[in-house]
Amino acid sequence: MKLAQLRQAGHWPTLLVSFLYFDVSFMVWTILGALGAQIGTTLGLTPQQKGLMVAVPYLAGAIMRIGLGLLVDRIGAKNTGLAAQLVVMLGMTVAWLAGLHSFSQTLALGLVLGVAGASFAVALPQAGRWYPPHMQGLVMGLAGAGNVGVVIDALLAPRLAVAYGWPSVFGFALIPLVLAFAAYAIVAKEAPVEVKRKKLADYFALLAQKDAHWFCFFYTVSFGGFSGLAASLVIYFTSEFALTPVQAGQMAALCTLVGALGRPVGGALADRLGGIRALTVFYIVAALALTGAAFAGSLWWCAAAFFVASGAFGMANGSVFQLLPQRFAKDIGVMTGLVGCGGGLGGFFLASSLGCSKGLTGGYQAGLLAFAGLALVALAGLLLVKTRWRTTWGALAAARI
């Protein structure tokens, strides 16, 4: 598939600003992870507290994605996105001017940042509704590649914190937030498709279907793996290898960049090879890489393992969203919220379990191995459903599954 087809089939300016909106939202969603080592030192947080601090935005984002998904169908994706961005900018302004002086205040900010994480339920449907089924893997991957914002966090946030103090980083983050808000307000357009307003009952109705559970679980593992690592690696490298926050940020950025950029690659590969086949490979690679990271004895071996794991999880994200529109084309808005909720829960689980593992055992092995095991469970789930999927709805799909 040629990228030129994006201009012919849909509305590429909306795709572009959807990416930008998700990019800056993901950046602020994970900002506590990038600053976690410095905030933890200042406030004297325990490993469990640091793990929970960086995990709470994921839990909040998971829950809020359903709410934003409902709003998208009622007031439109653009209006929902503008309102969500205003909430996030207000929260960041308060954190910048008032500062964070206790563990409870970091958790309160994490709840507000959950709105930024919930942007997933706005940006992806807004972009995806413009394009036909056979392009969903690439389009969803490109819009979702806004998770590259976590790389910006890891590179810049620790440096700015050293130079100006970590509270000032919240103020600096307002600059791209305001610019993205302006671009989104001017450029984004609603797709010319009829959208049926969904109710909360519609979510429960879809959850009555087995396939909805499987998609939520698959994304819990793929997005949870990528985002949980993204939130935790700065703290991990400072703790395990005594790196400075700036050095740890560089290593974290190196490891997560491939995952962020891998999302559209995974979507495109799923378009070509089939989403089930692509996911099978990605889950195997991710499980092996996390196991390798758990037992790596040197910084570079550990970083290499995290690099591979992040890339596999990132590409798996794109593959899940290549399959999702084929199965739930008429309910893609609701399912994006449900599946996104699962992804946020996965990020919360990995980030918090790493903190608990460090606090209880003195190391991160247990947390990493637990999530590697979860990836293997997802692999077993794929093997269980693939024949049924390919011989039922997959046989009628407009794209390879």
C-alpha positions as CSV (number, residue, x, y, z in Angstrom):
1,M,0.0,0.0,0.0
2,K,1.3,3.4,-1.0
3,L,1.1,6.3,1.4
4,A,-0.3,8.4,-1.4
5,Q,-3.5,6.4,-1.1
6,L,-4.1,8.1,2.2
7,R,-4.7,11.4,0.4
8,Q,-7.1,9.8,-2.0
9,A,-9.2,7.7,0.3
10,G,-9.8,9.9,3.3
11,H,-8.9,13.3,4.9
12,W,-5.2,13.3,5.6
13,P,-5.2,16.6,7.5
14,T,-7.5,15.1,10.1
15,L,-5.2,12.0,10.3
16,L,-2.2,14.3,10.8
17,V,-3.8,16.4,13.6
18,S,-5.2,13.3,15.2
19,F,-1.7,12.0,15.4
20,L,-0.5,15.3,16.8
21,Y,-3.3,15.4,19.4
22,F,-2.5,11.8,20.5
23,D,1.3,12.6,20.5
24,V,1.2,15.5,22.9
25,S,-1.5,13.8,25.0
26,F,0.7,10.7,25.3
27,M,3.6,12.9,26.2
28,V,1.9,14.4,29.2
29,W,0.1,11.1,30.1
30,T,3.5,9.5,30.8
31,I,5.3,12.6,32.2
32,L,5.3,11.3,35.8
33,G,7.2,8.3,34.6
34,A,9.9,10.4,33.0
35,L,10.2,12.5,36.1
36,G,9.6,9.6,38.5
37,A,13.1,9.2,39.7
38,Q,13.5,12.9,40.5
39,I,10.1,13.3,42.1
40,G,10.6,10.2,44.1
41,T,13.9,11.5,45.5
42,T,12.5,14.9,46.4
43,L,9.4,13.5,48.1
44,G,11.1,10.4,49.6
45,L,8.9,7.9,47.9
46,T,9.2,4.1,48.4
47,P,9.5,1.8,45.3
48,Q,5.9,0.8,45.7
49,Q,4.8,4.5,45.8
50,K,6.9,5.3,42.7
51,G,5.3,2.4,40.9
52,L,1.8,3.5,41.9
53,M,2.5,7.1,41.0
54,V,3.5,6.3,37.4
55,A,0.7,3.7,37.1
56,V,-2.3,5.8,38.3
57,P,-2.5,7.8,35.0
58,Y,-3.0,4.5,33.2
59,L,-5.8,3.3,35.5
60,A,-7.5,6.7,35.2
61,G,-7.1,6.8,31.5
62,A,-8.5,3.3,31.1
63,I,-11.7,4.3,32.9
64,M,-12.0,7.7,31.2
65,R,-11.7,6.2,27.7
66,I,-15.2,4.8,28.0
67,G,-16.5,8.1,29.1
68,L,-14.8,9.9,26.2
69,G,-16.0,7.2,23.8
70,L,-19.6,8.0,24.8
71,L,-19.0,11.7,24.3
72,V,-17.5,11.2,20.9
73,D,-20.8,9.7,19.7
74,R,-22.8,12.5,21.3
75,I,-21.0,15.8,20.7
76,G,-18.5,14.6,18.0
77,A,-14.9,13.6,18.2
78,K,-13.6,17.1,17.6
79,N,-15.6,18.7,20.4
80,T,-14.7,15.9,22.8
81,G,-11.0,16.3,21.9
82,L,-11.1,20.0,22.5
83,A,-12.8,19.6,25.9
84,A,-10.3,16.9,27.0
85,Q,-7.3,19.0,26.0
86,L,-8.6,22.0,28.0
87,V,-8.9,19.8,31.1
88,V,-5.4,18.5,30.7
89,M,-4.0,22.0,30.2
90,L,-5.7,23.2,33.3
91,G,-4.3,20.4,35.4
92,M,-0.8,20.9,34.1
93,T,-1.0,24.7,34.8
94,V,-2.0,24.0,38.5
95,A,0.9,21.5,38.9
96,W,3.3,24.0,37.4
97,L,2.3,26.9,39.5
98,A,1.4,25.1,42.8
99,G,3.9,22.2,42.6
100,L,3.5,18.7,44.0
101,H,4.4,18.4,47.7
102,S,3.1,15.0,48.7
103,F,2.5,11.5,47.4
104,S,-1.3,12.2,47.4
105,Q,-0.8,15.2,45.2
106,T,1.1,13.2,42.6
107,L,-1.8,10.7,42.6
108,A,-4.3,13.6,42.1
109,L,-2.3,14.8,39.1
110,G,-2.2,11.3,37.8
111,L,-6.0,11.2,37.8
112,V,-6.1,14.4,35.7
113,L,-3.5,13.1,33.3
114,G,-5.8,10.1,32.8
115,V,-7.8,12.5,30.6
116,A,-4.8,12.8,28.3
117,G,-4.5,9.0,28.1
118,A,-8.2,8.8,27.2
119,S,-7.5,10.7,24.1
120,F,-7.0,7.3,22.5
121,A,-10.7,6.9,22.4
122,V,-11.0,10.2,20.4
123,A,-8.1,10.4,18.0
124,L,-8.3,6.8,16.6
125,P,-12.0,6.8,15.7
126,Q,-11.8,10.3,14.4
127,A,-9.1,9.3,12.0
128,G,-10.3,5.7,11.3
129,R,-13.8,6.7,10.2
130,W,-12.4,8.5,7.2
131,Y,-10.9,5.4,5.7
132,P,-12.0,2.0,4.2
133,P,-11.6,-1.4,5.9
134,H,-8.5,-2.5,4.0
135,M,-6.6,0.6,5.2
136,Q,-7.5,0.4,8.9
137,G,-4.3,-1.3,10.0
138,L,-2.1,1.5,8.5
139,V,-4.4,4.3,9.4
140,M,-5.0,3.2,13.0
141,G,-1.3,2.6,13.3
142,L,-0.4,6.1,12.0
143,A,-2.8,7.8,14.3
144,G,-1.8,5.6,17.2
145,A,1.9,6.3,16.6
146,G,1.3,9.4,18.6
147,N,2.6,7.3,21.4
148,V,6.0,8.5,20.3
149,G,5.3,11.3,22.7
150,V,6.7,9.1,25.5
151,V,10.1,9.3,23.7
152,I,10.0,13.1,23.9
153,D,9.3,12.8,27.6
154,A,12.2,10.5,28.3
155,L,14.7,12.7,26.4
156,L,13.6,16.2,27.5
157,A,11.9,16.0,30.8
158,P,14.8,14.8,33.0
159,R,17.1,17.4,31.3
160,L,14.7,20.3,31.9
161,A,14.2,19.1,35.5
162,V,18.0,19.2,36.1
163,A,18.2,22.7,34.6
164,Y,15.1,24.3,36.0
165,G,13.6,22.0,38.6
166,W,11.1,19.3,37.9
167,P,7.9,21.4,38.7
168,S,8.9,23.7,35.8
169,V,8.6,20.8,33.3
170,F,4.8,20.9,33.7
171,G,5.0,24.5,32.5
172,F,7.2,23.7,29.5
173,A,4.8,20.9,28.6
174,L,2.1,23.5,28.1
175,I,3.8,24.9,25.0
176,P,3.2,21.8,22.8
177,L,-0.2,21.3,24.4
178,V,-1.3,24.8,23.4
179,L,0.1,24.5,19.9
180,A,-1.5,21.1,19.3
181,F,-4.8,22.4,20.6
182,A,-4.7,25.3,18.1
183,A,-3.9,23.0,15.2
184,Y,-6.6,20.5,16.2
185,A,-9.2,23.2,16.5
186,I,-8.4,24.7,13.1
187,V,-7.8,21.5,11.0
188,A,-9.7,18.5,12.4
189,K,-12.9,17.6,10.7
190,E,-15.6,15.0,11.4
191,A,-15.9,12.1,9.0
192,P,-19.1,12.3,6.8
193,V,-20.5,9.0,8.2
194,E,-23.6,8.4,10.2
195,V,-22.8,7.6,13.8
196,K,-25.3,6.0,16.1
197,R,-25.2,7.4,19.6
198,K,-24.1,4.8,22.0
199,K,-25.2,4.3,25.6
200,L,-23.4,2.7,28.6
201,A,-25.7,-0.3,28.1
202,D,-24.1,-0.7,24.6
203,Y,-20.7,-1.4,26.3
204,F,-22.2,-4.1,28.5
205,A,-24.0,-5.5,25.4
206,L,-20.7,-5.8,23.6
207,L,-19.0,-7.3,26.6
208,A,-21.5,-10.1,26.4
209,Q,-19.7,-11.2,23.2
210,K,-16.7,-13.5,23.7
211,D,-14.7,-11.7,21.0
212,A,-14.9,-8.4,22.8
213,H,-13.2,-10.0,25.8
214,W,-10.5,-11.4,23.6
215,F,-9.8,-8.1,21.9
216,C,-9.6,-6.3,25.3
217,F,-7.2,-9.0,26.6
218,F,-5.0,-8.9,23.6
219,Y,-4.7,-5.1,23.9
220,T,-4.2,-5.3,27.6
221,V,-1.0,-7.3,26.9
222,S,0.2,-5.4,23.9
223,F,-0.5,-1.8,24.9
224,G,0.0,-2.6,28.5
225,G,3.4,-3.9,27.8
226,F,4.5,-0.9,25.7
227,S,3.1,1.7,28.0
228,G,4.1,0.0,31.3
229,L,7.7,-0.1,30.1
230,A,7.5,3.5,28.9
231,A,6.4,4.6,32.3
232,S,8.9,2.5,34.3
233,L,12.2,2.5,32.4
234,V,13.6,5.8,33.7
235,I,13.0,4.6,37.3
236,Y,14.3,1.1,36.4
237,F,17.6,2.3,34.9
238,T,18.3,4.7,37.8
239,S,17.6,2.0,40.3
240,E,19.2,-1.0,38.8
241,F,22.2,0.5,37.1
242,A,22.7,3.8,39.1
243,L,22.3,6.0,36.0
244,T,21.5,9.7,36.4
245,P,18.0,10.7,35.5
246,V,19.3,12.2,32.2
247,Q,21.2,9.0,31.3
248,A,18.2,6.9,32.2
249,G,16.0,9.0,30.1
250,Q,18.3,8.5,27.1
251,M,18.2,4.7,27.6
252,A,14.4,4.8,28.0
253,A,14.0,6.8,24.9
254,L,16.1,4.4,22.9
255,C,14.1,1.5,24.2
256,T,10.6,3.0,23.6
257,L,11.2,4.7,20.3
258,V,11.0,1.5,18.4
259,G,7.7,0.6,20.1
260,A,6.2,4.0,19.2
261,L,7.3,3.8,15.6
262,G,6.5,0.1,15.4
263,R,2.7,0.7,15.7
264,P,2.1,1.6,12.1
265,V,4.6,-1.0,11.0
266,G,2.7,-3.6,12.9
267,G,-0.6,-2.4,11.3
268,A,0.8,-2.5,7.8
269,L,2.3,-6.0,8.4
270,A,-1.1,-7.2,9.7
271,D,-2.7,-5.8,6.5
272,R,-0.3,-7.8,4.4
273,L,0.1,-11.0,6.4
274,G,-3.0,-11.1,8.5
275,G,-3.5,-9.8,12.1
276,I,-3.5,-13.2,13.8
277,R,-0.3,-14.3,12.2
278,A,1.4,-11.0,13.0
279,L,0.2,-11.0,16.6
280,T,1.4,-14.6,17.1
281,V,5.0,-13.6,16.3
282,F,4.9,-10.4,18.3
283,Y,3.7,-12.1,21.5
284,I,6.4,-14.8,21.2
285,V,9.1,-12.2,20.7
286,A,7.8,-10.0,23.6
287,A,7.7,-12.8,26.1
288,L,11.2,-14.0,25.2
289,A,12.6,-10.4,25.4
290,L,11.0,-9.6,28.8
291,T,12.4,-12.9,30.1
292,G,15.8,-11.9,28.8
293,A,15.6,-8.5,30.5
294,A,14.7,-10.1,33.8
295,F,18.0,-12.0,33.8
296,A,20.2,-9.6,31.9
297,G,23.4,-9.0,33.9
298,S,24.6,-5.8,32.1
299,L,23.1,-2.5,31.1
300,W,23.4,-3.0,27.4
301,W,22.0,-6.5,27.4
302,C,19.1,-5.3,29.5
303,A,18.5,-2.3,27.2
304,A,18.7,-4.5,24.1
305,A,16.0,-6.8,25.6
306,F,13.8,-3.9,26.5
307,F,14.3,-2.5,23.0
308,V,13.1,-5.8,21.4
309,A,10.2,-6.1,23.9
310,S,9.0,-2.5,23.3
311,G,9.2,-3.0,19.5
312,A,7.2,-6.2,19.7
313,F,4.5,-4.7,21.9
314,G,4.3,-1.6,19.7
315,M,3.8,-3.6,16.5
316,A,1.3,-5.8,18.3
317,N,-0.7,-2.7,19.1
318,G,-1.0,-2.0,15.4
319,S,-2.0,-5.6,14.6
320,V,-4.8,-5.6,17.2
321,F,-6.3,-2.5,15.6
322,Q,-6.0,-4.0,12.2
323,L,-8.3,-6.8,13.3
324,L,-10.7,-4.8,15.4
325,P,-12.5,-2.9,12.6
326,Q,-12.9,-6.1,10.7
327,R,-14.9,-7.7,13.5
328,F,-16.6,-4.7,15.0
329,A,-17.0,-2.3,12.1
330,K,-20.4,-1.0,13.2
331,D,-19.3,-0.6,16.8
332,I,-15.8,0.7,16.4
333,G,-16.3,3.7,18.6
334,V,-17.5,1.6,21.6
335,M,-14.9,-1.1,21.0
336,T,-12.1,1.5,20.8
337,G,-13.1,2.7,24.2
338,L,-13.4,-0.9,25.6
339,V,-10.1,-2.1,24.1
340,G,-8.4,1.1,25.1
341,C,-9.6,0.6,28.6
342,G,-8.0,-2.8,28.6
343,G,-4.7,-1.3,27.4
344,G,-4.7,1.2,30.2
345,L,-5.3,-1.5,32.7
346,G,-2.4,-3.4,31.3
347,G,-0.1,-0.4,31.7
348,F,-1.3,0.0,35.3
349,F,-0.6,-3.6,36.0
350,L,2.9,-3.7,34.6
351,A,4.0,-0.4,36.1
352,S,2.6,-1.1,39.6
353,S,3.8,-4.7,39.6
354,L,7.3,-3.6,38.9
355,G,7.2,-1.2,41.8
356,C,5.7,-3.9,44.1
357,S,8.3,-6.4,42.9
358,K,11.2,-4.0,43.7
359,G,9.7,-3.1,47.1
360,L,9.0,-6.7,48.2
361,T,11.8,-8.7,46.6
362,G,14.5,-6.0,46.1
363,G,14.5,-6.6,42.3
364,Y,12.2,-6.4,39.2
365,Q,12.4,-10.0,38.0
366,A,9.1,-11.1,39.4
367,G,7.2,-8.2,37.8
368,L,8.9,-8.8,34.4
369,L,8.3,-12.5,34.4
370,A,4.7,-12.1,35.4
371,F,4.1,-10.0,32.3
372,A,6.1,-12.3,30.1
373,G,3.7,-15.0,31.3
374,L,0.8,-12.9,30.4
375,A,2.1,-12.5,26.9
376,L,2.2,-16.3,26.6
377,V,-1.4,-16.5,27.8
378,A,-2.3,-14.1,25.0
379,L,-0.5,-16.3,22.6
380,A,-2.5,-19.3,23.8
381,G,-5.7,-17.3,23.4
382,L,-4.8,-16.5,19.8
383,L,-4.2,-20.2,19.0
384,L,-7.6,-20.9,20.6
385,V,-9.7,-18.5,18.6
386,K,-7.9,-18.3,15.2
387,T,-9.7,-21.1,13.5
388,R,-13.1,-19.8,14.6
389,W,-12.3,-16.2,13.6
390,R,-11.0,-17.2,10.2
391,T,-14.0,-19.4,9.4
392,T,-16.7,-17.0,10.7
393,W,-16.4,-13.2,10.5
394,G,-12.9,-13.4,9.1
395,A,-14.2,-15.2,6.0
396,L,-16.3,-12.1,5.2
397,A,-13.7,-9.5,6.2
398,A,-12.5,-6.9,3.7
399,A,-8.9,-7.5,4.7
400,R,-6.7,-10.4,5.7
401,I,-7.0,-11.6,9.3
